Amino acid sequence: QVQLVESGGGLVQAGGSLRLSCAASGRTASSNTMGWFRQAPGKERDFVAFISWTTRYADSVKGRFTISRDIAKSTMYLQMNSLKPEDTAIYYCAADPKSFNSGMPYFSPHEYHYWGQGTQVTVSS
């Protein structure tokens, strides 16, 4: 019911910046909560950031990444600054109809019903 398409990935040097976009279509009312996850080769899919009426960040990206949303455009963004080689991964956009509450395990991929195809981010040292 919701389609998600990521874009904006690429190759950057350490210390550089990228902005990822996630465009939603279909039943966008079912994407009240949205988030970013990433997965490096041989690793599990890890939480990066999420947004509803509030935002949360993984400790590893706090202070460097900023999540935002343009509701009119049905688009979510992830501004990534001061990139490190450890940030290299495929970045996935995710969405769920649920509204955030304090008991929601927002950091778990299992909380999100809809997923994009991913976009590659590579940070060279």
N, C-alpha and C positions, 0 to 999 in steps of 0.2 A: 504493500500500500504506500510505502515511501521509498523513493529511489534517491540514493546518495552518490555523488560524484566528487572525488577529490581532485585537486589540481595544485600546481605550484611547487612541486618537488623539483629537485635537481642536485647538482654538485656545487658545493661551496667550500672555501677554505675555512679552517678553524678561526673563530672570531667573527665570521660573517653572519649574514642574516638571510632569512627566507620567510615568506608569508604563504601559508597553505590556505586554500579555500575548500569549502565543502558546500556544494549546491544541492538543495533538497527539492524534490518535486513529488507530485502526488498528494497524498493526505498529509500535508505538512503540520496539521494539528496533532498528528501522531509523533511529532518530534519535539515535544515540549522540553525534554531533556536531551542534550546532545553532548558528545564528548569526543576526545581524540585519544587513540591508543597507538602504540608502536610495537613493532616486532623485528628484532634483529635476527640474523641467521642463526639457527640452532637454539634460539631463546623463545620463551613464552611471550604471549602478547601482554604488554604492560600498559597500565594507565598513564596518561600524560596530563590531561586536563578535562574538565567538564563545565558546562554552563546551563543554568536554568534561570531562576530569578537571582541566583548567586553563582559563584565560581569556586572551583577547587583545583589545586595543582599538585602534581607529584613533587616530592621534595627535590628530586634531581633536576627539575626545570624551573622551580619557583624563583622568581626574580629575573629570569631570562626569557620565558615564554609568556605570552598574553593571549588568552582566548577571548573572542568577541563574537557578536552575532548581529546581523542586520535582518530583522524580522520581515521587513517589507520586501527584501530580496530573497528571503528564505535561504540565506547563506551564512555559514559559520566560518570563522577565520582562526588561524593560529599564527600569530606573529612570533617568530623564533629569532632571538638575538643572541650574540655571544656563543655561537654554536661550537660544539666540541665534537671530536671524533666519536665519542661515546653516544652521540645523538644519532648516529647513522642507523637507519632502520627503514622499514616500510611503515608509513603512517596511515592509519585508518580512521575514517570518520564513522561515528556511530550515533544512533538516535533511538529514543524510546518514548512511548506515550506518557509514561509516568511523570508526575510532578515531583520535584525533589522534596524530600523531608529528611530530617536529621538521622533517621534510621536507615536510609537507603545506602547500600554499599556501592556507591558511585564508582569506585575503583575497580569493580569486577566487570569483566567483559560480558558475563552472563546476565547482567542487568539491562543490556541493550539488545533490542530485537532487530534493528535494521543496521546494515553495514555497507560501506562503500567498498570499492575494489582495491583501494590503497594507492599511495603515491610514494615513490622512492626518494629518500633524502640521504645524501652521501656527504659527509664532512671530512675533508682531507686535512692531515696534519702538516 
